[in-house]
Amino acid sequence: MKTVITGAAGLLGWHLRSHLSVLDAWKEEVVALDRLGFNDDSTLDAALSGAEVVIHCAGINRADDQALEQGNIDLADRLVSAMRRTGARPHLIYTNTIHKERDNAYGRGKAGADRVLRGWAESEGARYMELVLPHVFGEGGRAFYNSAVFTFCQQIVAGESLSINAGGMLELLHAQDICARIVDVLEKREVGELRLKGRSISAAEVAGKLSAMHASYTGHVVPDLRDRFDLELFNTLRSFLYPAHYPCALTLHTDDRGSLFEAVKADNGGQAFLSTTKPGITRGNHFHFNKVERFLVIKGEAVIRLRRLFDDEVKEFHVSGSEPVYIDMPTLHTHSITNVGSEEVMTLFWSHEIFDPGAPDTYFLPVLQDQES
């Protein structure tokens, strides 16, 4: 099913690409249009030709009033013109916002874009869904741009004072939850308007949760993550810590009997296991959507590699059992560990949850294109 995503380099667009990449019905035929691609006629036309689904995530969030209002309408006009030019009649989903109901430049622009897209669907007899979203958060967001959550994360990590609207309320929904609902809409061929609900919470409470998580985590204690919302907040916070926070050195307590270090401390359980890896062998080459996973080499020499989904840059961490450090894998980053020494590597792996074969949250993807798991 050929699916086009506009705004694919943005927060929701990137999460949607990640989500669809593991679904057999979509992963082979996703066309991701960033700003440059969307603004190029030939690229846009090629993408829309034969498209069965278009998910319009592109939008202008921060600009002067003229750009906010007319710019969002212009994006919709451009998409409609290209669909008419190419004869495309896809199932169109527009990711709109609850701010569309406000009488300001941004709200009027988003509401105007809906009118343009809805008008096209009615004239063409095409399926159209306006997905009205609350405040979106998740890994990969930008401070002072997408959501207060990201601003809090950046300020906390930088040790800055928080900019909190004491009376402010947020309705938060993680990007992956939105992606799952988009797939549901497509599978059920739904049309019309759908308002998604998030977690209603004060800005002050969100800031408090993130601050407490940061204090606990930087003190080498993983917070309690049994509440899915807390897990999503924590993984969002961790995305701002990576890569500068790692590797994390552990205190090695040594006496005439030997040595000891505390490998994992967590407020609620999880699962740990040991593995050995022979020289030259690579383990991993997979990524997770939710799992908090720790790598800790306790013997031998290894290199840990990570790559953000759809990026080319590979981060490398050289680790040794002689100087124990841990690296927690960020979500939506494929990762691997390779034995680069002459003896076996022994690694302690830990995750915040017990492995469930029915829902492993583990997806194969090479970090380096010539690697195999």
N, C-alpha and C positions, 0 to 999 in steps of 0.2 A: 504494500500500500504506500504509494508515494506521498510523503508528508513534508510540507514546507513549513519551516519555523522562521518567522521574522523576528528581529531583535534577538537572534540566537546567542549573541555575545553578552547579553544582559543577564541579570540574576535568574529570572524565571526561565528565559530561553535556554540558558546553560543547564539548568536543572532538568528541563524537559528533554534536551538532547541526551543527558545522562540516563534519564528514566527510560526513554524509548530504546536506548542502545542495548538493553538486555531483554527486550521483548521481540520474539520471533516475527510477529506480524509487522513490525515497524523498523527494526534495526538496520535492515539492508537498504532502505529507501528513504532515509531522512535527508532532506536538503536544508542545511543551516545557512540562513542569510544574516550576515552582520550588517552594519550600517553601510559599508562600502558596497556590498553585494546588492542590497536593497535599492541603493541609489543608482545603480548601473542598469540601464534598460535591457541590455542583452543578457546579463546575468539573471535579472529578475524574470524576464520572459522565459528563459531556459528552465528556470526553477519551476515556474507555474505550469509550463506545458505538460499536460498529462497528470497534473497533481490531483489526487483524490481527497486530500485533507490540507487545509491551510490553517495554521494557528498563529494568529497575529498578536505577537507579544511586543512588537516595536512601539515605542512611545517616547515622549519627551517629558521628563519629570522635573527638571530644574532648568529654568531659563527665565527670560523676562516674560511679562504677561502676553505680549503679542505672539511669541514663539510657543508658549504653553497652549494658548487657545487655538490659533490658526495652524500651528505646526502639527498638532495631533490630528487635526482634520485633514491636513495636507497628506499625511502619511496614509490615511485611509483612502483618500482620493487616488493617490498613486497606486495603491494596491488594486483598487477597483478598476482603474484604467488598464492596468496590466492584465487583469483577469479577462476583461472584455477583449483586449487586443489578442490574447492567446486563445480565447474561447474556453478558458478553464471554468468549470462549475463545481468546485470542491465543496465538501462539508467545511464551512468556515467557522472557526471559533475565535472570538475576540476576547482577550483577557482585559476586561475593564476593571474599574475600581469603584469602591463605595463613595469616593470623592466626586463621582459624576453628578451626584445630587446637590452639590454645593454651588452656589452662585459666585464662583470665582473663575479666573482664567483657566486654571487647570481643569476644574470640574466641567466648565462649558466646553472645553476642547475635547475631553474624553467622551462627553455625551454627544457632541457633534460627530465624532468619529463613528460612534455606534449608529447614528442616523444614516450616515453614508453607507456603511457596510450592510445595515439592515435593508436599506433601499435597494442595493444591488441584489441581495438575495431574493427579495420580493419580485424584482423585475425579471430575474433569471429562473425563478422557481427552484432555487438552490437551498440546501439546508444551512441554517445559521443559528449559532448559539452565542449569546452574550454571557460570558462568565464574569460575574461581579465579585471582585475579590476584596477581602479585608486587608490588613497590613501583612505583607509577605516578609518572611524572614528565612534564613538558612545560610549554609556555607556559601561564601563567595560574594557577599554583599559589600556595599561601599558605605563608609561612614559619611554622615552629612548629605546623603543622597537617597538611599532606598528606605531606611527605617531607623527609628531611634535605637533599636536593638543593636545595629551595627555601630552607631555612634558611641553607645555605651561600651561596647566591646573594645573599640579602638582606644577610648579614653582610659579604660581600666588597664589594658595591657601597657599603655604608655605611662601609667601612674599619674594621670591628670585628674582634675576635678570633673565630676560628672555634670552634664548639662541636663537637668531634670525639670520637667514641667510638673510641679508638685501635684496639680490637679488633673494632669493629663491621663487619659485612658487609651489603651491600645486593644485592638482585636487582632490577635496574632495567629497566623496560619503558616505552617512550614511549606516551603516550595514543593517538596516531594509529595505532600498530601494533595496539593493542587494538581500536580502531574497525574496522580492516580485517578483523580476525579475527571480530568480531561480524557484519559483513556476510556473511562467508564462512559462518558458522554458519546464518544465515537463508537464504541461497541454497541451502545443502545440506540444510536442514531438520533439522539435527542436534539431538540431545537427549542428556541425561545429565549428566555432569560433565566439564569440560575444564580442565585445569591449563595455563596459559600460562607459558612460560619467558622469563626476561629475562637481562640481562647480569649475571653474578656479579662483584662488584667490592667492594673494601674502601671504607669511608667515607673513610678517609684518602686513598686514590687519587682518589676523586671530588673531594674538596676540593682536592687538588693540581692536578688537571686544570682545574677551574674557576678557581682562583687564577692559573694560568699563562695561561689564555685571557684573563682580565680584564687582566692586566698587559700582554699583547701588544696587545689591542684598544684599551685606553686609551692605548697608545703609538702608535696609528694603524697597527697591523699586524694584518691579519686572520689568525688562526691556520690551520694546516693542517686542512681539513675533509673530507678524502677518506674517512675512516672515518665511516659514517652515525651511529654512536653519538656520536662527537665533535660532529658537526653538530647532533644533537638536544640535546646538553648546551649547546652554544654558543647555540643559539636560545632555550633556556630561560634562560640567563644574560642574553641581550639583552632578554628580556621584563622583567627587573628594572631594566634601564638606561633603558628607554623610559618616559616621554618626556624625563626630566630631562637625560639625557646629550646630547641633540641641541638645536640643530645643533652640529656639531663644526667649529670654526674651523681653517683650514689656514694654515700659515706662508707668507706671500707674500714671495719673494726678488726684490728689484727692484734693477736698476742701469740704466746709461744705454742698455743694449741692449733692456730690457723687463723682463718679470716671469716668474717661474716658481714653481709650487707642485707638491707631490707629491700626486697625486689619489688613488691607491690603492697600498697596499703589502700584499702577501699572501704567506703562506708557500707557497701552491700555486695558481698560475694563476688561472683564471677567464676571463671574457670582458668586454670593454669596447666600448662603441660610442657615437657621438655622434649627436644628433638636433637638429633645429631645430623650433621650434613658433611658429606665427604668433600675432599678438596676439589675445587672446580665446579661443584654442583650449585645450582640455584633453586631456591624454594620461593613459593609465593606466585608472583605475577597475577595478582588479582586485586579487586577493590571491594569496598563495602559502602553501603548507603547509610547505615546506622551504627555499626559495631565500633566500639572503642577497643583497639588492639595494641598491645605493647610487645615490642621486640627487645630482648635483653640478652646479649651474648655473654656467656659466663666462661667460655673456653674457646681459644682459637682466634683467628683473624677473619673478619668479614667486611663486606661493603653492603650497606642498605641503600637501595635506590627507590626513588619515588617520582611519580609524574602525575600531574593533575590531568583529569580527563580532558581530551581534545587539545592539550598543550604538547609542545615538543620538548620543552625544557625538562631535563632530568636532574634532580637533586641527589647528591651522593653523600653518605655519611660512612666514614671508615671507623669501625668499632673493633675493640679487642677485649677478650676476657680478662686481660691483665689490668684493665682500667674500666670497671663495669659502669656502663651508662645505659639509659633506656631511651627509646624513641617510640612515641605513640603515633600510630599511623593516622593521618587525617582522613576523614571520610571523603569519598569521591576522588581519591588519589590511588592509582594502581601502584603496587609496591612489591619489592622482592628483596631477598637476602642471598648473597653469594659468598661461598667460602673461597677466600683469596689466599689462604695460607697453605702450609704443607701438612697440617694435622687436621683431624676432625674438629668441626665447630660444634659446640653445644650451645643451644639457644633456649631460653625460657620465653615461652609465648603466654600471654595472658589476654583475655577479653572480658568485658564487663558482664557478659551473659554466657550461660551454658550453651554449648553448640547444639543446634537443633537441625538434624538432617533434613527435616521437612521444610525448613525455612532458614537455610544456611547464611543468607546475606553475604554471599561470596561469589564474585563474578570474574571469570578468567579474562585477563587482558595483559599482554606483555608490556613491561616497562620499556624494554628495548626491543625493537622489532625482530631481532634475530635470536631472542631468548625463547626458551620453552620452559613450561612449568615442570 
